[in-house]
Amino acid sequence: MPLSSPWDAGAPGTGSPHGPRAALDLGSSRVRAGVPARELIIDRPASLPVSDGRRPPRPRRGDAEHLAVDGDAPRLRPIRHGMVADSRACAQLARRTLLEATGAARPREVVLAVPAAAGGADRRRAVAAVRAAAGCPVRLADAPLAAVAGAGRPFGDPLAQLVMDIGAEIIEMAVVVDGRVEHARSVQYLPDHAPGRARPWIPESVRDRSADELRRMLADLPARRRGPVRARGLLLTGGGALLPSLPGWLTTRLAMPVHIAPDPARATIRGLARLCLAPAAVRAAAAPRVH
């Protein structure tokens, strides 16, 4: 059943020319929306109550865990590994989050973060869900680029930055330079929910694989780029950046400096908000794909 809202009176798909630009980060465990004009960020769990009689979606990529449990109540998780697994449920989740962020004003545009690893089908599914949610154009921005911007780096920075964005079910590693993602690799995983731990843990095998992917990516860089990237160091973003001992472990494993972004879990949504406020030319250069 569609959600009713103050937006329903407007023409679908067009947005409001006077509405705000909204930023949206669809994470596997948290969904965040921001409206820079209101200086507001909404942060909510990336799950919905399961309707009576509704079946969970078919598994994607061999992953059958689409249900989470909150007390005794099962909840649907429409986003897995940073990708939309259930378009209809994702649209409902995105709509609720955007409504809370924007209020009665239909957004003129939603700037949406997508993993650099997302394929064409994944991107189309995300766009369809958000357009159904907001009824306006959707501008896609690569998540590692947004995360670097959210850490305070300027758009179009000619100095290359190596970033590791550690999400709940996907770790993305990228080199961001001149306002674009130049190289990217990713590792998808399922967190370890061990008893007694305050937060989900990244399995040791996943940490090892991520470090190996980073080393390969550095080795693939041209020599003229590799030295400056190593000297500048690795930037950690995402909620997983706060896991104890991880920065020190990466420093030893990679033999390079490691820095944690301020409030790393919200680096991506802050970067998207900066993109909303940027001049049109900067927005078009950093996130040229509008659907």
C-alpha beads as a LAMMPS data file, in Angstrom:
LAMMPS data file: protein, C-alpha beads

291 atoms
290 bonds

1 atom types
1 bond types

-500.0 500.0 xlo xhi
-500.0 500.0 ylo yhi
-500.0 500.0 zlo zhi

Masses

1 110.0

Atoms # bond

1 1 1 0.000 0.000 0.000
2 1 1 1.566 3.353 -0.989
3 1 1 2.513 5.810 1.700
4 1 1 0.467 8.988 1.653
5 1 1 2.366 12.216 2.170
6 1 1 2.308 15.924 1.363
7 1 1 4.268 15.042 -1.798
8 1 1 1.404 13.065 -3.332
9 1 1 -0.256 16.152 -4.797
10 1 1 2.719 16.950 -7.028
11 1 1 3.457 15.587 -10.466
12 1 1 5.450 12.353 -10.075
13 1 1 9.038 12.288 -11.283
14 1 1 9.472 16.024 -11.710
15 1 1 10.361 17.178 -8.204
16 1 1 9.686 20.716 -7.033
17 1 1 11.715 23.540 -8.616
18 1 1 11.540 25.360 -5.287
19 1 1 12.140 22.316 -3.091
20 1 1 15.439 21.509 -1.390
21 1 1 18.121 19.201 -2.675
22 1 1 18.298 16.133 -0.471
23 1 1 21.179 13.732 0.166
24 1 1 20.573 10.020 0.700
25 1 1 22.936 7.245 1.799
26 1 1 21.400 3.755 1.670
27 1 1 23.564 1.608 3.929
28 1 1 23.157 -2.035 4.843
29 1 1 22.513 -1.260 8.510
30 1 1 21.677 2.487 8.541
31 1 1 19.897 4.838 6.134
32 1 1 20.825 8.516 6.347
33 1 1 19.167 11.493 4.681
34 1 1 20.237 15.090 4.830
35 1 1 18.827 18.411 3.729
36 1 1 21.619 21.007 3.848
37 1 1 19.129 23.855 3.614
38 1 1 17.657 22.678 6.926
39 1 1 21.027 21.664 8.446
40 1 1 19.473 18.326 9.286
41 1 1 20.576 14.684 9.058
42 1 1 18.163 11.822 9.688
43 1 1 19.781 8.532 10.722
44 1 1 17.611 5.439 11.072
45 1 1 17.946 1.626 10.893
46 1 1 17.870 0.176 7.375
47 1 1 14.981 -2.153 8.145
48 1 1 11.187 -2.230 8.121
49 1 1 8.558 -4.292 9.963
50 1 1 7.498 -7.337 7.975
51 1 1 3.856 -7.025 6.907
52 1 1 1.570 -9.878 7.849
53 1 1 1.701 -12.584 5.227
54 1 1 4.551 -10.980 3.309
55 1 1 7.445 -13.171 2.295
56 1 1 11.012 -11.903 2.323
57 1 1 12.541 -11.244 -1.109
58 1 1 14.455 -13.923 -2.953
59 1 1 18.123 -14.056 -1.935
60 1 1 20.688 -12.152 -3.983
61 1 1 24.242 -13.337 -4.565
62 1 1 23.772 -16.410 -2.410
63 1 1 22.842 -14.387 0.671
64 1 1 19.613 -15.570 2.308
65 1 1 19.661 -13.317 5.396
66 1 1 16.997 -10.746 4.492
67 1 1 15.343 -10.750 7.897
68 1 1 16.600 -9.162 11.075
69 1 1 15.025 -9.696 14.480
70 1 1 14.214 -6.836 16.837
71 1 1 13.037 -8.494 20.040
72 1 1 10.412 -10.960 18.809
73 1 1 9.459 -8.952 15.726
74 1 1 11.078 -9.823 12.381
75 1 1 12.162 -6.896 10.231
76 1 1 12.826 -6.736 6.516
77 1 1 16.281 -5.605 5.382
78 1 1 15.912 -4.284 1.805
79 1 1 19.573 -3.239 1.404
80 1 1 22.302 -5.858 1.399
81 1 1 26.005 -5.237 0.846
82 1 1 25.176 -1.618 0.057
83 1 1 22.914 -2.675 -2.849
84 1 1 19.121 -2.638 -3.126
85 1 1 17.833 -6.197 -2.691
86 1 1 14.103 -5.349 -2.458
87 1 1 13.129 -2.300 -4.534
88 1 1 9.626 -1.953 -3.141
89 1 1 10.691 -2.117 0.515
90 1 1 13.668 0.143 -0.190
91 1 1 11.357 2.742 -1.741
92 1 1 9.204 2.666 1.385
93 1 1 12.237 3.016 3.650
94 1 1 13.733 5.822 1.555
95 1 1 10.431 7.663 1.448
96 1 1 9.966 7.581 5.203
97 1 1 13.501 8.808 5.752
98 1 1 13.273 11.580 3.153
99 1 1 9.885 12.719 4.449
100 1 1 11.348 13.065 7.917
101 1 1 14.251 15.075 6.499
102 1 1 12.377 17.348 4.098
103 1 1 8.972 17.667 5.736
104 1 1 6.239 18.905 3.387
105 1 1 8.643 20.113 0.690
106 1 1 9.067 17.704 -2.206
107 1 1 12.794 17.677 -3.070
108 1 1 13.868 19.049 -6.437
109 1 1 16.580 16.381 -6.607
110 1 1 17.998 13.562 -4.491
111 1 1 21.768 13.080 -4.520
112 1 1 22.219 9.365 -3.890
113 1 1 25.424 7.544 -2.933
114 1 1 26.044 4.224 -4.679
115 1 1 28.965 1.847 -4.146
116 1 1 31.686 2.189 -6.754
117 1 1 31.321 -1.597 -7.116
118 1 1 27.641 -1.316 -8.106
119 1 1 26.905 -2.647 -11.568
120 1 1 24.413 -1.231 -14.028
121 1 1 21.532 -3.343 -12.719
122 1 1 22.306 -2.371 -9.119
123 1 1 22.354 1.325 -10.023
124 1 1 19.097 1.087 -11.978
125 1 1 17.433 -0.684 -9.050
126 1 1 18.590 2.022 -6.626
127 1 1 17.431 4.822 -8.921
128 1 1 14.021 3.203 -9.431
129 1 1 13.502 2.808 -5.686
130 1 1 14.477 6.394 -4.865
131 1 1 12.475 7.894 -7.741
132 1 1 9.457 5.920 -6.524
133 1 1 10.124 7.243 -3.025
134 1 1 10.734 10.910 -3.785
135 1 1 9.120 11.530 -7.181
136 1 1 12.045 13.605 -8.424
137 1 1 15.276 13.245 -10.416
138 1 1 18.053 11.212 -8.792
139 1 1 21.734 12.171 -9.138
140 1 1 24.203 9.338 -8.542
141 1 1 27.476 9.925 -6.702
142 1 1 30.120 7.285 -6.067
143 1 1 30.170 6.585 -2.330
144 1 1 33.984 6.729 -1.939
145 1 1 34.034 10.191 -3.536
146 1 1 31.309 11.386 -1.168
147 1 1 33.126 9.879 1.824
148 1 1 36.361 11.692 0.967
149 1 1 34.452 14.974 0.571
150 1 1 32.717 14.341 3.888
151 1 1 36.138 14.034 5.517
152 1 1 36.857 17.605 4.421
153 1 1 38.753 17.102 1.172
154 1 1 37.752 19.577 -1.572
155 1 1 35.967 18.388 -4.693
156 1 1 38.396 18.296 -7.587
157 1 1 41.432 17.925 -5.293
158 1 1 44.369 17.146 -7.630
159 1 1 46.159 15.280 -4.808
160 1 1 45.141 11.631 -4.910
161 1 1 43.552 10.221 -1.747
162 1 1 43.372 6.521 -0.879
163 1 1 40.182 5.774 1.055
164 1 1 38.801 2.667 2.729
165 1 1 35.070 2.956 3.453
166 1 1 34.083 0.243 5.926
167 1 1 30.361 -0.390 5.832
168 1 1 28.265 -3.006 7.600
169 1 1 28.443 -5.542 4.749
170 1 1 30.775 -4.014 2.164
171 1 1 34.268 -2.550 2.326
172 1 1 35.213 -0.267 -0.549
173 1 1 38.748 0.842 -1.329
174 1 1 39.334 3.585 -3.863
175 1 1 41.734 6.219 -5.109
176 1 1 39.923 9.550 -5.461
177 1 1 41.572 12.303 -7.500
178 1 1 40.356 15.321 -9.473
179 1 1 36.787 14.774 -8.270
180 1 1 36.422 11.209 -9.497
181 1 1 37.081 7.623 -8.445
182 1 1 40.110 6.523 -10.425
183 1 1 40.588 2.993 -9.043
184 1 1 38.263 0.938 -6.853
185 1 1 37.991 -2.505 -5.311
186 1 1 35.477 -3.954 -2.876
187 1 1 34.946 -6.838 -0.481
188 1 1 31.454 -8.008 0.437
189 1 1 31.006 -9.874 3.713
190 1 1 28.674 -10.742 6.566
191 1 1 29.574 -9.247 9.966
192 1 1 30.335 -11.499 12.908
193 1 1 27.637 -11.026 15.571
194 1 1 29.530 -12.770 18.364
195 1 1 27.938 -12.881 21.842
196 1 1 29.348 -10.336 24.257
197 1 1 30.479 -7.860 21.607
198 1 1 28.877 -4.439 21.635
199 1 1 28.902 -4.150 17.839
200 1 1 29.232 -6.498 14.844
201 1 1 32.799 -7.508 14.088
202 1 1 34.663 -7.839 10.795
203 1 1 35.913 -11.428 10.473
204 1 1 39.690 -11.762 10.425
205 1 1 39.588 -13.328 6.954
206 1 1 37.761 -10.252 5.644
207 1 1 40.330 -7.889 7.184
208 1 1 43.132 -9.903 5.574
209 1 1 41.415 -9.911 2.182
210 1 1 40.761 -6.154 2.360
211 1 1 44.417 -5.447 3.131
212 1 1 45.460 -7.683 0.235
213 1 1 43.109 -5.829 -2.115
214 1 1 44.570 -2.511 -0.976
215 1 1 48.098 -3.729 -1.649
216 1 1 47.124 -4.919 -5.129
217 1 1 45.435 -1.623 -5.893
218 1 1 48.526 0.312 -4.788
219 1 1 50.723 -1.942 -6.900
220 1 1 48.524 -1.270 -9.941
221 1 1 48.916 2.509 -9.625
222 1 1 51.368 4.266 -11.946
223 1 1 54.687 4.913 -10.196
224 1 1 54.128 8.693 -10.371
225 1 1 50.881 8.238 -8.397
226 1 1 51.945 5.491 -5.982
227 1 1 54.497 7.489 -4.006
228 1 1 52.268 10.512 -3.258
229 1 1 49.328 8.251 -2.361
230 1 1 51.440 6.320 0.141
231 1 1 52.839 9.524 1.607
232 1 1 49.378 11.028 2.094
233 1 1 48.162 7.873 3.774
234 1 1 44.968 5.843 3.971
235 1 1 41.733 7.588 4.992
236 1 1 39.248 5.421 6.918
237 1 1 35.531 6.202 6.688
238 1 1 32.365 4.306 7.556
239 1 1 31.227 2.967 10.908
240 1 1 33.804 0.170 10.812
241 1 1 36.613 2.733 10.978
242 1 1 36.032 2.906 14.728
243 1 1 36.705 -0.785 15.358
244 1 1 39.425 -1.071 18.005
245 1 1 42.959 -1.851 16.813
246 1 1 42.035 -1.645 13.110
247 1 1 43.984 1.564 12.277
248 1 1 47.134 0.256 13.957
249 1 1 46.765 -3.135 12.277
250 1 1 46.415 -1.488 8.853
251 1 1 49.394 0.797 9.495
252 1 1 51.567 -2.229 10.216
253 1 1 50.142 -4.329 7.392
254 1 1 50.400 -1.626 4.711
255 1 1 53.458 0.270 6.000
256 1 1 51.770 3.637 5.510
257 1 1 49.987 6.261 7.638
258 1 1 46.327 5.639 8.454
259 1 1 43.895 8.437 9.378
260 1 1 40.284 8.220 10.617
261 1 1 37.814 10.767 9.254
262 1 1 35.890 12.860 11.803
263 1 1 32.626 11.062 12.688
264 1 1 33.474 8.430 10.036
265 1 1 30.046 6.753 10.015
266 1 1 28.530 9.967 8.610
267 1 1 31.311 10.914 6.220
268 1 1 29.337 9.821 3.151
269 1 1 26.149 11.718 4.016
270 1 1 28.199 14.829 4.865
271 1 1 29.935 14.604 1.496
272 1 1 26.587 14.257 -0.283
273 1 1 25.307 17.301 1.603
274 1 1 28.356 19.273 0.457
275 1 1 27.581 18.189 -3.099
276 1 1 24.015 19.477 -2.719
277 1 1 25.401 22.900 -1.800
278 1 1 28.165 22.955 -4.415
279 1 1 27.936 25.096 -7.559
280 1 1 26.173 23.424 -10.473
281 1 1 29.427 22.965 -12.389
282 1 1 31.043 21.129 -9.465
283 1 1 27.959 18.962 -8.997
284 1 1 27.885 18.096 -12.683
285 1 1 31.595 17.196 -12.701
286 1 1 31.542 15.087 -9.537
287 1 1 28.170 13.388 -10.119
288 1 1 27.213 13.764 -13.787
289 1 1 24.648 10.939 -13.937
290 1 1 21.091 12.209 -13.362
291 1 1 18.097 9.893 -13.820

Bonds

1 1 1 2
2 1 2 3
3 1 3 4
4 1 4 5
5 1 5 6
6 1 6 7
7 1 7 8
8 1 8 9
9 1 9 10
10 1 10 11
11 1 11 12
12 1 12 13
13 1 13 14
14 1 14 15
15 1 15 16
16 1 16 17
17 1 17 18
18 1 18 19
19 1 19 20
20 1 20 21
21 1 21 22
22 1 22 23
23 1 23 24
24 1 24 25
25 1 25 26
26 1 26 27
27 1 27 28
28 1 28 29
29 1 29 30
30 1 30 31
31 1 31 32
32 1 32 33
33 1 33 34
34 1 34 35
35 1 35 36
36 1 36 37
37 1 37 38
38 1 38 39
39 1 39 40
40 1 40 41
41 1 41 42
42 1 42 43
43 1 43 44
44 1 44 45
45 1 45 46
46 1 46 47
47 1 47 48
48 1 48 49
49 1 49 50
50 1 50 51
51 1 51 52
52 1 52 53
53 1 53 54
54 1 54 55
55 1 55 56
56 1 56 57
57 1 57 58
58 1 58 59
59 1 59 60
60 1 60 61
61 1 61 62
62 1 62 63
63 1 63 64
64 1 64 65
65 1 65 66
66 1 66 67
67 1 67 68
68 1 68 69
69 1 69 70
70 1 70 71
71 1 71 72
72 1 72 73
73 1 73 74
74 1 74 75
75 1 75 76
76 1 76 77
77 1 77 78
78 1 78 79
79 1 79 80
80 1 80 81
81 1 81 82
82 1 82 83
83 1 83 84
84 1 84 85
85 1 85 86
86 1 86 87
87 1 87 88
88 1 88 89
89 1 89 90
90 1 90 91
91 1 91 92
92 1 92 93
93 1 93 94
94 1 94 95
95 1 95 96
96 1 96 97
97 1 97 98
98 1 98 99
99 1 99 100
100 1 100 101
101 1 101 102
102 1 102 103
103 1 103 104
104 1 104 105
105 1 105 106
106 1 106 107
107 1 107 108
108 1 108 109
109 1 109 110
110 1 110 111
111 1 111 112
112 1 112 113
113 1 113 114
114 1 114 115
115 1 115 116
116 1 116 117
117 1 117 118
118 1 118 119
119 1 119 120
120 1 120 121
121 1 121 122
122 1 122 123
123 1 123 124
124 1 124 125
125 1 125 126
126 1 126 127
127 1 127 128
128 1 128 129
129 1 129 130
130 1 130 131
131 1 131 132
132 1 132 133
133 1 133 134
134 1 134 135
135 1 135 136
136 1 136 137
137 1 137 138
138 1 138 139
139 1 139 140
140 1 140 141
141 1 141 142
142 1 142 143
143 1 143 144
144 1 144 145
145 1 145 146
146 1 146 147
147 1 147 148
148 1 148 149
149 1 149 150
150 1 150 151
151 1 151 152
152 1 152 153
153 1 153 154
154 1 154 155
155 1 155 156
156 1 156 157
157 1 157 158
158 1 158 159
159 1 159 160
160 1 160 161
161 1 161 162
162 1 162 163
163 1 163 164
164 1 164 165
165 1 165 166
166 1 166 167
167 1 167 168
168 1 168 169
169 1 169 170
170 1 170 171
171 1 171 172
172 1 172 173
173 1 173 174
174 1 174 175
175 1 175 176
176 1 176 177
177 1 177 178
178 1 178 179
179 1 179 180
180 1 180 181
181 1 181 182
182 1 182 183
183 1 183 184
184 1 184 185
185 1 185 186
186 1 186 187
187 1 187 188
188 1 188 189
189 1 189 190
190 1 190 191
191 1 191 192
192 1 192 193
193 1 193 194
194 1 194 195
195 1 195 196
196 1 196 197
197 1 197 198
198 1 198 199
199 1 199 200
200 1 200 201
201 1 201 202
202 1 202 203
203 1 203 204
204 1 204 205
205 1 205 206
206 1 206 207
207 1 207 208
208 1 208 209
209 1 209 210
210 1 210 211
211 1 211 212
212 1 212 213
213 1 213 214
214 1 214 215
215 1 215 216
216 1 216 217
217 1 217 218
218 1 218 219
219 1 219 220
220 1 220 221
221 1 221 222
222 1 222 223
223 1 223 224
224 1 224 225
225 1 225 226
226 1 226 227
227 1 227 228
228 1 228 229
229 1 229 230
230 1 230 231
231 1 231 232
232 1 232 233
233 1 233 234
234 1 234 235
235 1 235 236
236 1 236 237
237 1 237 238
238 1 238 239
239 1 239 240
240 1 240 241
241 1 241 242
242 1 242 243
243 1 243 244
244 1 244 245
245 1 245 246
246 1 246 247
247 1 247 248
248 1 248 249
249 1 249 250
250 1 250 251
251 1 251 252
252 1 252 253
253 1 253 254
254 1 254 255
255 1 255 256
256 1 256 257
257 1 257 258
258 1 258 259
259 1 259 260
260 1 260 261
261 1 261 262
262 1 262 263
263 1 263 264
264 1 264 265
265 1 265 266
266 1 266 267
267 1 267 268
268 1 268 269
269 1 269 270
270 1 270 271
271 1 271 272
272 1 272 273
273 1 273 274
274 1 274 275
275 1 275 276
276 1 276 277
277 1 277 278
278 1 278 279
279 1 279 280
280 1 280 281
281 1 281 282
282 1 282 283
283 1 283 284
284 1 284 285
285 1 285 286
286 1 286 287
287 1 287 288
288 1 288 289
289 1 289 290
290 1 290 291
